[in-house]
């Protein structure tokens, strides 16, 4: 059986205020092409179909199109909900949609009841675990503690109870979780509960293949436990990620091969650092001219109109940070002091942010502004 493992589509998400729906639609096109070109039998989506519990109508329309096209493909589809999804909304009409060969699993009450497929080697039992909130499941599942490990351990106990009577069946588990040994990026939502969010890899021992979701970088924890990562980058911390899906072949009793299929890249990510003049003039940065750019400026003084000037060369600059060369390890404290004029604190703030004192014109403007806001305009007069 040939499996295509994907996750974390986050339909409707933006990248630093840039809408990504067009690029997410291009990924859906790519996914359908891979299903047909690689003769995929099973597509698994391990959570976070949407980016929010109340997705925008355009995101819902794209999800609808994706599911209709997958239902018309040669593959069976199994989807589980993630922590960004609304279980009720994603799971609406799931029993009816099953008839189309698209199996959406969002209800923890169904954990332990698999989607059963067959190939030349016999049964493949696919257990799609929805995102398991340990607080919500603490009482109904009688968990000993409110932790993700306890919730996942109980879920896997129910999975193994199903597999116990079928020793010859192969198993596929979809799980949306932070599994020990994996590395997060900046674009995932924290799912910690009481500081305990990690689950051990050992919970998936003896499962033929475990398709993980939640973390946005592809990762191989063991030969049979993998994250596909998100199909698109959603933060600059993912600049070095290779995005795509795992193409996994199940043989008679084990994973025979696993190949990563790269997804289309809408625009490269560039993390640049240097003075503004260096970034604008250095030919070594030519590769980033059309990239989405995160720039860290190291000028001793904060340049005027930095974003506007950067965008003359890098039109897709999205984020600027300032880290002046030789910046003091201990910065001047700007805490308010009793009886200290507010405009003095403001001029100190200008000096700290820019690395140079306020000009006489700026100081006069700050004085005038504080006078205009004060209860007593004579208490801090502007010098003539």
Backbone torsions as a table, in degrees:
resi	resn	phi	psi	omega
1	UNK	NA	133.0	-179.9
2	UNK	-102.6	124.8	-174.8
3	UNK	-115.4	137.6	170.6
4	UNK	-111.0	116.4	-174.5
5	UNK	-105.0	118.5	177.6
6	UNK	-136.5	166.8	179.0
7	UNK	-166.9	172.6	168.9
8	UNK	54.2	52.6	176.3
9	UNK	-68.9	-36.4	179.6
10	UNK	51.7	49.4	-179.0
11	UNK	-58.6	131.5	-177.8
12	UNK	97.0	-5.5	-179.0
13	UNK	-77.4	149.8	174.8
14	UNK	-109.5	164.2	177.6
15	UNK	-117.8	102.7	-177.4
16	UNK	49.3	50.6	176.8
17	UNK	75.0	3.3	175.1
18	UNK	-93.8	121.6	179.4
19	UNK	-63.3	137.6	-175.5
20	UNK	-111.6	4.4	-172.6
21	UNK	-60.9	-39.2	178.8
22	UNK	-60.9	-40.6	-179.2
23	UNK	-74.8	-32.6	175.0
24	UNK	-66.2	-36.7	175.5
25	UNK	-64.6	-37.4	177.5
26	UNK	-65.0	-34.7	176.2
27	UNK	-65.6	-40.5	177.2
28	UNK	-59.6	-43.4	176.2
29	UNK	-56.9	-46.3	179.5
30	UNK	-60.8	-42.9	-178.5
31	UNK	-60.8	-44.9	179.8
32	UNK	-63.7	-39.6	178.3
33	UNK	-61.9	-41.6	179.5
34	UNK	-65.6	-42.3	179.1
35	UNK	-54.8	-45.5	-177.3
36	UNK	-77.0	-44.2	-176.0
37	UNK	-68.0	-33.4	-175.9
38	UNK	-102.6	9.0	178.8
39	UNK	51.6	52.7	-178.9
40	UNK	-74.0	134.8	178.8
41	UNK	-94.4	-31.2	-173.7
42	UNK	-142.5	126.2	172.5
43	UNK	-105.8	126.3	176.6
44	UNK	-117.0	133.7	179.3
45	UNK	-119.4	109.6	-170.3
46	UNK	-92.7	57.6	168.8
47	UNK	92.3	163.3	-177.9
48	UNK	57.4	56.7	171.2
49	UNK	-64.3	-44.9	178.1
50	UNK	-103.2	165.8	177.6
51	UNK	-91.9	-17.3	-178.0
52	UNK	-147.5	160.0	-177.2
53	UNK	-65.2	-31.4	176.0
54	UNK	-112.6	81.6	-174.8
55	UNK	-69.7	153.2	177.1
56	UNK	-66.3	151.9	-176.8
57	UNK	-58.8	-33.0	179.2
58	UNK	-67.7	-36.0	176.5
59	UNK	-67.3	-39.9	177.4
60	UNK	-63.4	-40.7	178.9
61	UNK	-62.8	-40.0	179.1
62	UNK	-68.0	-40.5	176.8
63	UNK	-61.6	-42.2	178.2
64	UNK	-60.5	-45.4	178.9
65	UNK	-62.3	-42.4	-179.7
66	UNK	-61.7	-44.1	-178.1
67	UNK	-69.6	-37.2	177.5
68	UNK	-63.6	-43.7	-179.3
69	UNK	-68.8	-37.2	176.9
70	UNK	-67.9	-38.1	178.1
71	UNK	-63.0	-32.4	179.8
72	UNK	-83.5	-6.5	-178.4
73	UNK	-83.4	-177.5	-179.7
74	UNK	-78.7	-10.9	-170.8
75	UNK	-96.9	150.1	163.7
76	UNK	-82.6	147.4	-175.7
77	UNK	-124.0	132.4	175.2
78	UNK	-127.0	127.7	-175.6
79	UNK	-128.1	136.4	171.9
80	UNK	-118.0	158.1	-179.0
81	UNK	-86.0	151.0	176.7
82	UNK	-111.4	-176.9	-177.6
83	UNK	-70.3	-18.7	175.8
84	UNK	-83.7	-21.0	-175.5
85	UNK	-81.4	152.9	164.4
86	UNK	-88.3	117.9	-178.0
87	UNK	-59.2	-38.5	-177.8
88	UNK	-69.4	-42.3	-177.1
89	UNK	-74.2	-44.5	178.6
90	UNK	-65.0	-34.6	-176.2
91	UNK	-87.7	3.3	-178.9
92	UNK	-59.5	130.2	179.2
93	UNK	62.5	25.0	-178.4
94	UNK	-59.0	-38.7	-178.8
95	UNK	-66.8	-34.3	177.8
96	UNK	-72.0	-40.6	-178.0
97	UNK	-67.6	-26.0	177.2
98	UNK	-50.9	-36.6	-176.2
99	UNK	-64.4	-20.2	179.5
100	UNK	-90.4	1.1	-179.7
101	UNK	86.6	15.1	175.2
102	UNK	-118.1	115.1	-172.6
103	UNK	-110.5	111.3	-177.2
104	UNK	-106.9	122.4	-176.2
105	UNK	-119.8	113.2	-177.0
106	UNK	-128.3	-8.9	-172.7
107	UNK	-103.3	118.0	178.5
108	UNK	-58.0	-23.7	179.3
109	UNK	-63.1	-21.7	179.8
110	UNK	-91.0	1.4	179.6
111	UNK	-61.7	130.0	-177.0
112	UNK	105.6	-10.6	176.8
113	UNK	-107.1	108.5	-171.4
114	UNK	-89.0	165.5	162.4
115	UNK	-87.4	124.6	-174.1
116	UNK	-105.4	124.4	177.4
117	UNK	-121.6	166.2	179.3
118	UNK	-137.2	147.8	171.0
119	UNK	-139.7	-165.6	-175.8
120	UNK	-63.0	-21.4	-177.9
121	UNK	-98.2	1.4	178.4
122	UNK	115.3	-150.5	-173.7
123	UNK	-79.2	144.9	165.8
124	UNK	-125.4	118.4	-176.7
125	UNK	-103.1	114.4	-173.6
126	UNK	-101.4	114.6	179.8
127	UNK	-105.6	108.2	179.7
128	UNK	-96.8	107.4	-179.1
129	UNK	-90.5	119.3	174.8
130	UNK	-68.1	168.4	174.2
131	UNK	-56.5	129.8	-173.1
132	UNK	-107.7	104.4	179.1
133	UNK	-82.6	112.2	-175.0
134	UNK	-66.0	-25.4	177.7
135	UNK	-70.8	-45.8	-179.6
136	UNK	-67.5	-30.0	-175.5
137	UNK	-95.5	-3.4	-174.6
138	UNK	-57.0	-47.1	-179.3
139	UNK	-81.4	-50.9	-177.3
140	UNK	-61.9	-31.6	179.1
141	UNK	-97.9	-0.1	-179.8
142	UNK	51.5	51.4	179.1
143	UNK	-71.4	142.8	-179.5
144	UNK	-70.5	-32.7	177.9
145	UNK	-139.8	158.9	176.4
146	UNK	-88.7	84.7	179.4
147	UNK	-144.0	156.3	177.6
148	UNK	-65.6	-34.3	178.3
149	UNK	-63.3	-42.5	180.0
150	UNK	-64.9	-41.9	-179.9
151	UNK	-65.8	-43.8	-179.5
152	UNK	-68.7	-36.7	178.5
153	UNK	-61.8	-42.0	178.1
154	UNK	-65.2	-41.3	178.4
155	UNK	-60.7	-43.3	-178.9
156	UNK	-71.4	-26.9	172.4
157	UNK	-62.2	-41.2	178.9
158	UNK	-69.9	-36.3	176.3
159	UNK	-63.7	-45.6	-177.6
160	UNK	-69.0	-28.4	175.3
161	UNK	-63.5	-37.9	176.3
162	UNK	-67.7	-39.1	-176.0
163	UNK	-78.2	-20.0	-173.4
164	UNK	-59.8	-36.0	-178.0
165	UNK	-86.9	1.7	-177.4
166	UNK	-132.4	66.3	-173.3
167	UNK	-62.4	-20.2	-178.7
168	UNK	-91.4	-9.2	-178.0
169	UNK	-77.8	144.2	171.1
170	UNK	-88.8	154.9	-173.3
171	UNK	-127.9	141.1	172.8
172	UNK	-127.3	129.0	179.4
173	UNK	-119.0	131.6	171.0
174	UNK	-102.3	128.1	-179.6
175	UNK	-140.6	137.7	179.2
176	UNK	-110.8	100.2	-171.0
177	UNK	-163.8	167.2	173.4
178	UNK	-98.7	106.4	-174.7
179	UNK	-99.1	138.7	-176.4
180	UNK	-53.6	138.2	179.1
181	UNK	97.9	-10.3	-179.4
182	UNK	-94.3	157.5	-178.4
183	UNK	-113.2	126.2	179.8
184	UNK	-82.5	170.2	170.7
185	UNK	-121.1	-174.7	-174.9
186	UNK	-80.3	-8.5	-169.9
187	UNK	-102.8	6.6	177.5
188	UNK	-95.0	145.2	176.2
189	UNK	-79.8	133.2	179.7
190	UNK	-62.6	131.6	178.5
191	UNK	-114.6	16.8	-177.7
192	UNK	-65.9	145.7	175.8
193	UNK	-129.6	112.4	-177.3
194	UNK	63.2	26.1	178.6
195	UNK	82.9	0.9	-177.2
196	UNK	-115.6	105.2	-178.4
197	UNK	-125.9	-14.0	-172.8
198	UNK	-89.2	138.7	174.7
199	UNK	-115.9	146.4	-176.7
200	UNK	-77.0	147.5	177.1
201	UNK	-61.0	-28.9	-176.3
202	UNK	-61.3	-19.6	177.9
203	UNK	-61.9	-20.6	-177.3
204	UNK	-106.1	14.0	175.3
205	UNK	-57.6	141.1	176.6
206	UNK	74.0	0.7	171.6
207	UNK	-83.0	133.3	-174.3
208	UNK	-61.0	-44.2	174.7
209	UNK	-149.8	133.7	177.3
210	UNK	-115.2	118.7	-179.5
211	UNK	-100.1	109.0	-175.3
212	UNK	-97.1	150.1	171.6
213	UNK	-134.0	168.1	176.7
214	UNK	118.3	-51.7	178.5
215	UNK	-84.2	144.4	-167.7
216	UNK	-94.8	0.7	174.8
217	UNK	-107.7	141.4	176.5
218	UNK	-64.9	138.9	-178.1
219	UNK	-150.7	144.2	176.8
220	UNK	-113.8	105.4	179.0
221	UNK	-84.2	-40.3	169.0
222	UNK	-144.2	177.0	178.4
223	UNK	-60.4	-23.7	-175.4
224	UNK	-114.3	1.7	-179.5
225	UNK	-127.2	112.6	-172.8
226	UNK	-140.9	149.4	165.9
227	UNK	-99.5	135.2	172.9
228	UNK	-83.2	-26.5	-173.4
229	UNK	77.0	172.4	178.5
230	UNK	-75.4	151.4	-179.3
231	UNK	-76.1	-15.5	177.8
232	UNK	-132.7	156.4	175.4
233	UNK	-78.6	136.4	179.5
234	UNK	-121.0	7.5	172.3
235	UNK	-158.9	159.3	179.4
236	UNK	-68.8	-16.4	174.8
237	UNK	-66.1	-12.7	179.7
238	UNK	-99.5	17.4	-175.8
239	UNK	-58.6	-31.6	-178.1
240	UNK	-95.6	2.3	-179.8
241	UNK	-72.1	147.1	166.5
242	UNK	-104.0	119.3	-173.0
243	UNK	-95.8	149.6	178.4
244	UNK	160.9	-150.3	-175.6
245	UNK	-139.3	155.7	175.0
246	UNK	-90.2	132.5	174.0
247	UNK	-106.3	110.1	-169.7
248	UNK	-117.1	131.7	175.7
249	UNK	-105.4	120.5	173.4
250	UNK	-92.8	127.5	175.3
251	UNK	-94.3	-148.5	-175.8
252	UNK	-65.6	-33.8	-178.6
253	UNK	-150.0	8.4	-175.4
254	UNK	-158.3	172.1	173.1
255	UNK	-74.9	121.4	180.0
256	UNK	-88.6	-43.8	178.6
257	UNK	-144.1	154.5	173.6
258	UNK	-143.7	117.7	-177.3
259	UNK	-123.2	137.9	179.5
260	UNK	-91.6	125.4	-179.7
261	UNK	-102.5	114.2	-175.7
262	UNK	-72.4	141.3	178.4
263	UNK	-92.0	158.7	178.2
264	UNK	-63.7	141.8	179.8
265	UNK	-102.9	114.2	-176.9
266	UNK	-67.8	-36.1	180.0
267	UNK	-163.1	136.6	179.9
268	UNK	-65.6	156.3	173.9
269	UNK	-106.0	135.4	179.8
270	UNK	-127.9	130.0	174.4
271	UNK	-113.1	103.9	-173.0
272	UNK	-109.3	149.5	179.1
273	UNK	-142.1	137.9	178.4
274	UNK	156.0	-180.0	175.3
275	UNK	-70.9	159.0	-178.5
276	UNK	-59.3	-43.9	-179.8
277	UNK	-63.1	-39.8	178.3
278	UNK	-62.6	-44.3	-178.9
279	UNK	-64.9	-35.5	-178.5
280	UNK	-75.8	-28.2	-170.8
281	UNK	-107.7	-22.8	-171.7
282	UNK	-72.8	119.0	179.5
283	UNK	-66.5	-15.9	179.7
284	UNK	-65.6	-17.3	-179.8
285	UNK	-93.9	11.9	-176.7
286	UNK	-59.4	-32.0	-178.6
287	UNK	-62.5	-22.5	-176.4
288	UNK	-97.8	6.3	-174.8
289	UNK	-58.0	-34.5	-178.8
290	UNK	-112.3	14.6	179.4
291	UNK	-85.8	163.8	164.1
292	UNK	-75.5	126.5	-169.4
293	UNK	-116.3	134.5	165.8
294	UNK	-113.5	116.5	-174.0
295	UNK	-112.7	133.7	171.5
296	UNK	-110.2	114.2	-176.3
297	UNK	-91.5	131.1	-175.8
298	UNK	-109.1	13.5	177.9
299	UNK	-57.1	141.7	177.7
300	UNK	-58.8	-33.8	175.2
301	UNK	-119.1	143.6	-177.7
302	UNK	-63.7	120.0	-177.3
303	UNK	-67.1	147.7	176.7
304	UNK	-77.3	138.6	178.2
305	UNK	53.3	44.7	-174.5
306	UNK	-61.1	-46.3	-178.3
307	UNK	-63.4	-46.1	-179.4
308	UNK	-58.9	-42.0	-178.8
309	UNK	-71.9	-40.4	177.9
310	UNK	-60.1	-39.1	-175.6
311	UNK	-72.4	-9.8	172.6
312	UNK	-68.5	-29.7	175.8
313	UNK	-101.6	-42.7	-177.6
314	UNK	-112.9	86.4	-173.1
315	UNK	-64.0	-17.3	-178.2
316	UNK	-105.9	29.9	173.1
317	UNK	-66.9	127.7	-175.2
318	UNK	-114.8	-21.3	-172.8
319	UNK	-151.3	136.4	176.8
320	UNK	-125.8	136.9	170.5
321	UNK	-123.5	157.9	-178.8
322	UNK	-122.0	124.9	177.2
323	UNK	-138.4	82.3	-174.8
324	UNK	-58.4	143.0	176.9
325	UNK	-61.6	131.4	178.7
326	UNK	73.6	21.5	179.7
327	UNK	-57.5	136.2	-176.3
328	UNK	-64.3	139.4	178.2
329	UNK	-66.8	-35.8	178.9
330	UNK	-111.8	109.7	-178.7
331	UNK	-82.9	151.5	178.6
332	UNK	-60.8	133.9	-179.9
333	UNK	-78.6	130.6	-176.4
334	UNK	-105.6	17.6	-177.9
335	UNK	-62.5	143.2	179.1
336	UNK	-63.6	141.5	178.8
337	UNK	-120.1	146.0	-179.4
338	UNK	-57.8	135.2	174.4
339	UNK	68.3	10.3	177.9
340	UNK	-91.2	128.1	-178.5
341	UNK	-57.9	138.6	-178.3
342	UNK	-62.1	-33.8	-177.5
343	UNK	-67.7	-25.3	176.5
344	UNK	-69.4	-40.7	176.4
345	UNK	-62.1	-40.5	-179.9
346	UNK	-65.5	-40.9	179.1
347	UNK	-67.8	-34.8	174.2
348	UNK	-62.5	-40.0	179.0
349	UNK	-61.7	-43.1	177.2
350	UNK	-58.5	-44.5	-179.6
351	UNK	-61.9	-42.3	-178.8
352	UNK	-67.2	-41.3	-176.5
353	UNK	-73.4	-34.2	-173.5
354	UNK	-101.8	-20.1	-177.5
355	UNK	82.1	12.1	179.3
356	UNK	-151.0	150.2	-178.3
357	UNK	-65.7	156.5	172.4
358	UNK	-63.9	144.9	177.2
359	UNK	-73.4	162.3	176.3
360	UNK	-54.7	-39.5	179.0
361	UNK	-64.1	-41.1	179.5
362	UNK	-66.9	-39.6	178.7
363	UNK	-63.6	-41.4	177.9
364	UNK	-63.8	-38.4	179.3
365	UNK	-66.1	-40.0	178.4
366	UNK	-65.3	-42.0	177.2
367	UNK	-59.7	-45.5	-179.9
368	UNK	-62.3	-40.0	-179.5
369	UNK	-65.4	-43.4	179.8
370	UNK	-67.9	-36.0	176.1
371	UNK	-61.5	-42.2	-177.3
372	UNK	-65.2	-27.0	-177.9
373	UNK	-93.6	-12.5	-173.5
374	UNK	-79.5	154.6	176.0
375	UNK	-70.0	-34.1	-177.5
376	UNK	-121.7	98.5	-176.5
377	UNK	-63.1	-15.2	179.3
378	UNK	-88.7	-9.4	-175.8
379	UNK	-71.7	-27.8	-177.1
380	UNK	-141.9	69.3	-171.9
381	UNK	-68.2	152.3	173.4
382	UNK	-80.3	130.7	178.7
383	UNK	-63.5	140.7	-177.6
384	UNK	-66.2	NA	NA
